[in-house]
């Protein structure tokens, strides 16, 4: 891998249809800003974790905020919305 990771910046593993990658929040925005990922009128994102109750959020930005701020279970919560999944890995 050519990418260097900053352990102090959250990184997210995302898979969307046949695309998978590890992104920072800024890289996610640059990669997917032209899609409907950042739209406010999409269906709910459901977060699953073995360490806490399920979480339901209504925008992708709220998902990112949750994964960045929830230190108790953020590395084990996987969010799914239709054909995209995201989990925080760093």
SULJO-V19983 format. One record per pair of residues at least 24 apart in sequence whose ideal C-beta (glycine too) atoms are under 10 Angstrom apart, sorted by the first residue. I is the first residue (numbers start at 0). J is the second residue. D is the distance in whole Angstrom. If there is no record, write none. Layout:
I	J	D
I	J	D
//
This chain:
2	26	9
4	88	9
4	89	6
5	89	8
6	89	6
7	89	9
8	67	10
8	89	8
9	63	8
9	66	7
9	67	5
9	68	10
9	73	8
9	74	10
9	87	6
9	88	9
9	89	6
10	87	7
10	88	5
10	89	4
11	62	9
11	63	7
11	66	7
11	67	9
11	78	10
11	85	5
11	86	7
11	87	6
11	88	7
11	89	9
12	77	9
12	84	8
12	85	7
12	86	5
12	87	8
12	88	5
12	89	9
13	78	10
13	83	7
13	84	7
13	85	5
13	86	8
13	88	10
14	82	9
14	83	7
14	84	5
14	85	8
14	86	9
15	80	10
15	81	9
15	82	6
15	83	4
15	84	8
15	85	9
16	81	10
16	82	5
16	83	8
17	82	10
18	83	9
19	84	9
21	88	6
21	89	8
22	85	9
22	88	10
23	89	9
24	60	9
24	63	6
24	64	9
24	66	9
24	67	7
27	59	8
27	63	7
27	85	8
28	59	10
28	60	9
28	63	9
31	59	9
31	83	9
34	83	9
35	59	9
35	81	10
36	60	10
36	80	9
36	83	7
36	85	10
37	63	10
41	80	7
41	81	8
42	80	6
42	81	7
43	78	10
43	79	10
43	80	7
44	78	5
44	79	7
44	80	5
44	81	10
44	83	9
44	84	10
44	85	8
45	77	9
45	78	7
45	79	6
45	80	7
46	72	9
46	73	10
46	75	10
46	76	5
46	77	7
46	78	5
46	79	8
46	85	9
46	86	9
47	75	9
47	76	7
47	77	5
47	78	8
47	79	7
47	84	10
47	86	10
48	72	5
48	73	9
48	74	9
48	75	5
48	76	4
48	77	7
48	78	10
48	86	10
49	75	6
49	76	9
49	77	10
50	74	9
50	75	6
50	76	8
51	75	8
51	76	7
54	78	8
56	80	9
59	83	9
59	85	8
62	87	10
63	87	9
//
